[in-house]
Amino acid sequence: MNNVLKLLEGKTVLAVGYGKSGKATSELTKELGGETIVYDANPNLEVDRNYVKEVYSEVDEIPFDKIELTVVSPGVPVESEVVQKSFKSGVETIGEIEFGYRYSKGEILAITGTNGKTTTTTLLGEISKKAGKDTKVVGNIGNTFTKPENVLETKEDTKIIMEISSFQLETIKEFRPKISAIINLTEDHLNRHKTMERYVHCKFKITENQGYGDYLILNADDIETVEYVKNTILPDGLEIVWVISTARSEKDARERIDRINAQRLKFYDQNKGFGNREEKDEWLKENISYFENHKFVYTDHDNIYISIDGEKNNLLDRKNVRLLGLHNLEDIMFATTMAYIDGIDVESINEAVSEFYGVEHRIEFVRELNGIKYYNDSKATNPDAAIKAIVAMDRPTILMLGGVDKKVSFKELAKMLTPNIKHIIVYGECREVIASDLKYYNKTYVKVDTFDQAFEKAISFREPGYNLLFSPGCASFDEFKGYEQRGNYFKDLVNKLEN
């Protein structure tokens, strides 16, 4: 990094927020020759003065006339006063993903969705490494993209495999992945995005700058995804590859893609805004293949197959899959599809999958004690993620639910509770919302205030042959700094149990 061009020399960058993202922004800015000032609402904030020149806790004090660029941390809403003031002051305002993208050299494979992002991103990273690629796994996975080593130590052939949240996608501008993926879309973060429509639109920003030669991997089993695609004009030249985990056969998969494409083409015909018939015919001549071609991935009991324009290949032997549950199978299908599209050989794909046992805090087996199995699913920060853990349980189960209220409904979760769920304990800020939705479906539960109280009540219900599943379905910030701290705390409690 010592030979980096000083592309920001003499320029001032405003970092909005000084968590992991803000700190990395200040470090990258210094490597690029600029200086950083920080805005953070915490008036007692301590910063690293090696990287930060000034700190402001009041928006009115920020010298916007001296700022070249504002970089917004993902935890700060674009509607916030400081971000709006930056826009109105004429300062270019972007997020950390866009900031890192401008100075990196590698090929980006980007993954978003409501659930499954971390599993998919981690597995794709392992496959890429197994194939001998120079690989960086970054983003919302805990390794901030804007760390200098993640940006400035990339080469043209570096694979930058990136997990991206809806918060991070809000502030992109020119960000263009070579391959992007949207795994699924269910209610989440409505306390920030307000409506499901805005949330879905935000997720699809991942593909807004893609075009000819780029790929978008989508889930044909996901209702929100299919409806959006059928009623949206996507970039010309974009190759869509569909993942279908529920297709009964290759013929069934092909027919489903045909139906989606027919509806897409009808929408384009009515909404593309062609000036005249000749213009429409010329566009169709250049682009009709993107609606007629079939690119999809499907599975049977033995294998996962990829079919590209009629040519079928065996992508993965399912004997190599170590993870339980349909949701994990979908994540594996996405990761292996992205790897294959990027040119990685099937042997490396199968070998990496056979060595992959999942990610921490996602239906993570903690221990078995006196015939009781304990599972940490702290990464289930929305109801849909919790549902996936619930349906994966194959024994009588005690379920812990609770945390921060994200303004989403738990009625679908209540409806999906399997007979294996014998006891439910709800806790935290969201306990009344969860309890109300459980009551609506006549589900019995115990309601307590705190995580510790929930754990004590949960272990009081234990019997040999039971599972104790911590799958909160909520964010953690009422009692913890993040899902990692919450999950580690749960595991510590479990590992201290003596009987």
C-alpha positions in Angstrom: 0.0 0.0 0.0 3.0 2.3 0.2 2.9 3.0 -3.5 -0.8 3.9 -3.6 -1.6 7.0 -5.6 -2.6 9.8 -3.3 -6.0 10.2 -5.0 -7.5 12.2 -2.2 -4.5 14.4 -1.4 -5.5 17.8 -0.1 -9.1 16.7 0.2 -11.4 16.4 3.3 -13.7 13.4 3.7 -16.6 13.5 6.2 -17.2 10.1 7.8 -20.8 10.0 9.2 -20.8 7.5 12.1 -17.7 6.2 13.7 -18.3 2.5 14.1 -16.5 -0.2 12.1 -17.4 1.5 8.8 -16.4 5.0 9.9 -13.0 3.8 11.3 -12.3 2.0 8.1 -13.2 5.0 6.0 -10.8 7.2 8.0 -8.0 4.7 7.5 -8.6 4.4 3.7 -8.8 8.1 3.4 -5.4 8.5 5.0 -3.9 5.9 2.7 -5.3 7.9 -0.3 -3.7 11.1 1.0 -6.8 12.8 2.4 -7.9 13.8 5.8 -11.0 12.7 7.7 -13.4 14.6 9.9 -16.1 12.7 11.7 -19.7 13.3 12.6 -21.1 11.1 15.3 -24.1 11.9 17.6 -22.1 10.7 20.6 -20.6 13.8 22.2 -18.1 11.7 24.2 -16.8 9.8 21.3 -13.1 8.7 21.3 -11.4 8.6 18.0 -8.0 7.5 16.7 -6.3 10.8 16.1 -3.8 9.1 13.7 -6.7 9.1 11.2 -9.2 11.7 12.3 -8.6 15.4 12.3 -11.8 16.8 13.8 -14.9 15.4 15.5 -18.4 17.0 15.4 -21.5 15.9 17.4 -23.7 18.8 16.2 -24.8 18.9 12.5 -24.7 22.7 12.4 -21.0 22.8 13.3 -19.9 20.7 10.3 -17.9 22.8 7.7 -19.6 21.4 4.6 -18.0 24.1 2.5 -14.6 22.4 3.1 -15.7 18.9 2.5 -15.0 17.0 -0.8 -16.9 13.8 0.0 -19.3 12.5 2.6 -19.2 8.7 3.3 -22.2 7.5 5.3 -22.0 4.5 7.6 -24.8 1.9 6.9 -26.3 2.4 10.3 -27.2 6.0 9.5 -30.5 6.5 7.5 -30.3 8.7 4.4 -33.3 10.6 5.9 -31.1 11.7 8.8 -30.4 15.4 9.3 -26.7 15.1 8.7 -27.1 13.2 5.4 -29.7 15.6 4.1 -27.6 18.6 5.1 -24.7 17.0 3.1 -26.9 16.6 0.0 -28.3 20.1 0.3 -24.8 21.5 0.6 -23.8 20.1 -2.7 -21.3 17.6 -1.3 -21.1 14.3 -3.0 -22.6 11.8 -0.6 -22.1 8.1 -0.8 -21.8 5.0 1.4 -18.9 2.8 2.4 -19.5 0.2 -0.4 -19.3 2.9 -3.1 -16.3 4.5 -1.5 -14.3 1.2 -1.5 -15.5 0.3 -5.0 -14.0 3.4 -6.5 -10.5 2.4 -5.4 -10.5 -1.4 -5.7 -9.4 -3.3 -8.7 -10.9 -6.8 -8.3 -13.9 -8.5 -9.8 -16.9 -8.2 -7.5 -19.4 -11.0 -6.7 -22.1 -9.4 -4.5 -24.8 -11.1 -2.5 -27.9 -9.7 -0.8 -31.3 -10.9 0.4 -33.2 -11.1 3.6 -31.7 -14.4 4.9 -28.9 -16.7 3.9 -26.4 -13.9 2.9 -23.7 -14.9 5.3 -23.9 -18.7 4.6 -23.8 -18.0 0.8 -21.0 -15.5 1.0 -18.9 -17.6 3.3 -19.3 -20.7 1.1 -18.6 -18.9 -2.1 -15.4 -17.5 -0.5 -14.4 -21.1 0.4 -15.0 -22.3 -3.1 -13.0 -19.5 -4.6 -10.1 -20.2 -2.3 -10.3 -23.9 -3.0 -10.0 -23.1 -6.7 -6.8 -21.1 -6.0 -8.2 -17.6 -6.5 -6.9 -14.5 -4.8 -10.0 -14.0 -2.7 -11.3 -11.4 -0.3 -14.6 -12.0 1.6 -15.9 -8.6 2.8 -18.9 -6.4 3.6 -21.7 -7.0 6.0 -20.1 -10.3 7.0 -17.9 -8.5 9.7 -15.0 -7.6 7.4 -15.6 -4.0 6.4 -15.0 -3.5 2.7 -13.3 -0.1 3.2 -10.4 -1.4 5.3 -7.3 -0.4 3.3 -6.1 -3.9 2.8 -9.5 -5.0 1.3 -9.4 -2.2 -1.2 -5.8 -1.3 -2.0 -4.3 -4.8 -2.0 -6.6 -6.0 -4.8 -5.5 -6.8 -8.3 -7.4 -7.2 -11.5 -7.8 -11.0 -10.9 -8.8 -10.6 -7.2 -12.2 -12.0 -6.4 -14.0 -9.6 -4.0 -16.9 -11.6 -2.6 -19.2 -9.3 -0.8 -22.2 -9.6 1.5 -24.3 -6.4 1.2 -27.3 -5.2 3.3 -30.2 -3.0 2.3 -28.7 -0.2 4.4 -25.4 -0.4 2.4 -27.3 -0.5 -1.0 -29.1 2.7 -0.2 -26.0 4.8 -0.8 -24.4 3.2 -3.9 -23.9 5.3 -7.1 -21.7 3.5 -9.7 -21.2 0.2 -7.9 -21.3 -2.6 -10.5 -20.8 -6.3 -9.6 -19.8 -8.8 -12.3 -22.2 -11.3 -10.6 -24.9 -10.3 -8.2 -27.4 -12.4 -6.3 -30.6 -11.7 -4.4 -31.3 -14.9 -2.3 -34.8 -14.1 -1.0 -37.0 -11.2 0.1 -39.2 -11.2 3.2 -40.3 -8.6 5.7 -37.3 -7.1 7.5 -36.0 -3.7 8.6 -39.4 -2.0 8.1 -38.6 0.2 11.1 -36.1 1.8 8.7 -37.5 1.3 5.2 -41.1 1.8 6.4 -42.7 -0.3 3.6 -42.0 -3.6 1.9 -42.0 -1.9 -1.5 -39.1 0.4 -0.4 -37.2 -2.5 1.1 -37.5 -4.6 -2.1 -36.5 -1.7 -4.3 -33.4 -1.1 -2.1 -32.3 -4.7 -2.5 -32.6 -4.6 -6.3 -30.3 -1.6 -6.3 -27.5 -4.2 -6.3 -28.2 -4.7 -10.1 -29.0 -1.1 -11.2 -25.5 -0.5 -12.8 -25.1 -4.0 -14.3 -25.5 -4.6 -18.0 -24.1 -6.6 -20.9 -21.7 -9.3 -19.7 -23.0 -9.2 -16.1 -25.1 -11.8 -14.3 -28.0 -11.6 -11.7 -28.8 -14.8 -9.8 -32.4 -14.9 -8.5 -34.7 -17.2 -6.6 -37.7 -18.5 -8.7 -39.3 -19.9 -5.5 -39.4 -16.4 -3.9 -42.7 -14.7 -4.4 -41.5 -11.1 -3.8 -38.6 -11.6 -6.2 -40.6 -13.0 -9.0 -43.3 -10.3 -8.7 -40.7 -7.5 -8.7 -38.9 -8.9 -11.8 -42.2 -9.4 -13.7 -43.1 -5.8 -13.2 -39.7 -4.0 -13.5 -37.5 -3.0 -16.3 -34.0 -4.3 -15.5 -30.8 -3.2 -17.3 -30.4 -4.3 -20.9 -28.0 -7.1 -21.5 -28.2 -8.5 -18.0 -28.1 -12.3 -17.9 -30.5 -13.7 -15.3 -29.9 -17.2 -13.8 -32.8 -18.6 -11.8 -32.3 -20.9 -8.8 -35.3 -23.3 -8.4 -35.1 -25.6 -5.4 -38.7 -26.9 -5.7 -38.8 -27.8 -9.4 -40.1 -31.4 -9.9 -37.9 -31.8 -13.1 -35.9 -30.0 -15.7 -39.0 -29.6 -17.8 -40.9 -28.1 -14.8 -38.1 -25.7 -14.2 -38.0 -24.6 -17.9 -41.8 -24.1 -18.0 -41.7 -21.9 -14.9 -38.9 -19.7 -16.4 -40.9 -19.5 -19.6 -44.0 -18.1 -17.7 -41.9 -15.5 -15.9 -40.2 -14.4 -19.1 -43.5 -14.1 -21.0 -44.8 -11.8 -18.2 -41.6 -9.8 -18.2 -41.7 -9.3 -22.0 -45.4 -8.2 -21.8 -44.4 -5.6 -19.1 -41.5 -4.3 -21.2 -43.8 -4.0 -24.2 -46.2 -1.8 -22.3 -43.7 0.2 -20.2 -40.4 0.4 -22.0 -41.4 3.6 -23.7 -40.6 2.8 -27.3 -40.9 5.9 -29.6 -42.2 3.9 -32.6 -42.5 0.4 -34.0 -39.1 0.5 -35.6 -37.4 1.4 -32.3 -39.3 -1.5 -30.6 -38.3 -3.9 -33.3 -34.6 -2.9 -33.1 -34.6 -3.3 -29.3 -36.3 -6.7 -29.6 -33.7 -7.8 -32.2 -30.9 -7.0 -29.8 -32.5 -8.2 -26.6 -35.1 -10.9 -27.2 -32.5 -13.6 -26.5 -32.4 -12.5 -22.9 -36.1 -13.5 -22.6 -36.0 -16.7 -24.6 -32.8 -18.2 -23.2 -33.0 -20.6 -20.3 -30.4 -20.3 -17.5 -31.4 -22.0 -14.4 -30.3 -24.3 -11.5 -32.5 -27.1 -10.1 -32.1 -30.2 -7.9 -33.3 -33.7 -7.4 -32.6 -36.0 -4.5 -29.1 -36.8 -5.8 -27.6 -33.8 -7.6 -27.8 -30.1 -8.3 -27.8 -29.3 -12.0 -27.2 -26.2 -14.0 -28.8 -25.7 -17.4 -27.4 -23.0 -19.6 -29.4 -22.5 -22.9 -30.2 -26.2 -23.1 -26.8 -27.5 -22.0 -27.2 -29.4 -18.7 -24.3 -30.1 -16.3 -24.0 -31.7 -13.0 -23.0 -28.9 -10.6 -23.0 -30.7 -7.2 -23.4 -34.2 -5.8 -25.7 -33.7 -2.8 -23.9 -36.3 -0.9 -21.3 -33.6 -0.3 -23.8 -31.3 1.5 -23.3 -31.2 5.2 -26.0 -28.7 6.2 -29.7 -29.4 7.1 -32.7 -27.6 5.8 -34.2 -26.4 2.5 -32.9 -22.9 3.3 -29.3 -24.2 3.5 -29.8 -26.1 0.2 -30.9 -22.8 -1.5 -27.9 -21.0 -0.1 -25.6 -23.7 -1.5 -27.3 -23.6 -4.8 -26.7 -19.8 -5.0 -23.0 -20.1 -4.0 -22.3 -22.9 -6.4 -24.1 -21.2 -9.2 -22.1 -18.0 -8.7 -18.9 -20.0 -8.6 -19.7 -21.9 -11.8 -20.7 -18.8 -13.7 -17.4 -17.3 -12.6 -15.6 -20.1 -14.2 -14.7 -22.3 -11.2 -14.4 -26.0 -11.9 -17.0 -28.5 -10.6 -14.3 -30.5 -8.7 -13.3 -27.4 -6.6 -17.0 -26.7 -6.0 -17.7 -30.2 -4.7 -14.6 -30.4 -2.6 -15.3 -27.0 -0.9 -19.0 -27.9 -0.2 -18.0 -31.2 1.3 -15.8 -29.4 3.8 -18.3 -26.7 4.7 -20.2 -27.1 7.9 -22.0 -23.7 8.1 -21.4 -20.4 9.8 -21.4 -19.4 13.4 -24.7 -18.3 14.9 -26.8 -19.9 12.2 -28.5 -23.1 13.5 -25.2 -23.7 15.2 -25.0 -26.9 17.3 -23.5 -25.9 20.6 -23.5 -29.1 22.7 -25.5 -32.1 23.8 -26.0 -32.6 27.6 -28.1 -35.3 29.2 -29.9 -36.0 26.0 -30.7 -32.4 25.3 -29.3 -30.6 22.2 -28.6 -26.9 22.2 -28.7 -24.7 19.0 -27.6 -21.1 18.7 -29.4 -19.3 15.9 -28.7 -15.8 17.0 -28.3 -14.7 13.4 -32.0 -15.2 12.9 -32.8 -11.5 13.2 -36.2 -11.6 11.5 -39.2 -14.0 11.7 -38.5 -15.7 8.3 -35.0 -16.7 9.5 -36.5 -18.1 12.7 -39.1 -20.1 10.6 -36.3 -21.8 8.7 -34.7 -22.9 12.0 -38.0 -24.1 13.4 -38.8 -26.3 10.4 -35.3 -27.8 10.6 -35.9 -29.2 14.1 -36.6 -32.9 14.1 -37.2 -33.4 17.8 -39.4 -31.9 20.5 -38.1 -28.3 20.9 -38.0 -25.4 23.3 -38.0 -22.1 21.4 -36.6 -18.7 22.6 -37.9 -15.7 20.7 -37.3 -12.0 21.3 -35.3 -8.8 21.0 -35.7 -5.5 19.2 -39.1 -4.6 17.5 -38.3 -4.1 13.8 -42.0 -3.4 13.0 -42.6 -6.8 11.3 -45.3 -9.3 11.8 -44.8 -12.7 13.6 -48.1 -14.1 12.4 -46.5 -16.2 9.6 -44.1 -17.6 12.2 -47.0 -18.5 14.5 -48.8 -20.2 11.6 -45.7 -22.1 10.7 -45.0 -23.5 14.1 -44.6 -27.3 13.9 -45.9 -29.8 16.4 -42.3 -30.3 17.5 -42.3 -26.9 19.2 -43.4 -27.8 22.7 -42.6 -24.6 24.6 -42.1 -21.0 23.5 -40.5 -18.2 25.6 -40.8 -14.6 24.4 -38.7 -11.8 25.8 -37.3 -8.4 25.2 -38.6 -5.2 23.6 -40.6 -7.1 21.0 -42.3 -9.5 23.5 -45.7 -7.9 23.3 -45.8 -8.0 19.5 -44.7 -11.7 19.4 -47.2 -12.6 22.1 -50.0 -10.9 20.4 -49.3 -12.8 17.1 -48.9 -16.1 18.9 -52.2 -15.5 20.7 -53.9 -14.8 17.4 -53.2 -18.4 16.4 -54.0 -19.8 19.8 -50.3 -20.7 20.6 -49.3 -21.0 24.2 -46.2 -19.2 25.4 -44.4 -17.8 28.4 -43.6 -14.1 28.4 -40.6 -12.6 30.4 -38.7 -9.4 30.3 -35.0 -10.2 29.6 -32.8 -12.6 27.8 -31.5 -14.1 31.1 -35.1 -14.7 32.3 -35.9 -16.4 29.0 -32.9 -18.7 29.3 -33.8 -19.7 32.9 -37.4 -20.4 31.9 -36.2 -22.4 28.8 -33.9 -24.7 30.7 -36.7 -25.4 33.2 -38.7 -27.1 30.5 -35.9 -29.5 29.4 -36.4 -33.2 29.0 -34.2 -35.9 27.5 -34.6 -36.0 23.8 -35.5 -32.3 23.5 -33.8 -29.5 21.6 -33.4 -26.0 23.0 -33.4 -23.6 20.1 -32.4 -20.0 20.5 -33.8 -18.4 17.3 -34.9 -14.9 18.3 -36.4 -13.6 15.1 -35.4 -10.1 16.2 -32.4 -7.8 16.3 -30.3 -7.8 19.4 -29.8 -4.1 20.3 -32.1 -4.0 23.3 -29.6 -5.9 25.3 -26.5 -6.6 23.1 -24.2 -4.9 20.7 -25.0 -7.3 17.9 -26.1 -10.8 17.0 -22.5 -12.1 17.5 -22.4 -10.9 21.1 -25.8 -12.3 21.8 -25.0 -15.7 20.3 -21.7 -15.9 22.2 -23.5 -15.1 25.4 -26.1 -17.8 24.8 -23.3 -20.3 24.1 -21.4 -19.3 27.2 -24.6 -20.0 29.3 -25.1 -23.3 27.6 -21.5 -24.4 28.1 -21.6 -23.5 31.8 -24.6 -25.9 32.4 -23.7 -28.8 34.5 -26.9 -30.8 34.1 
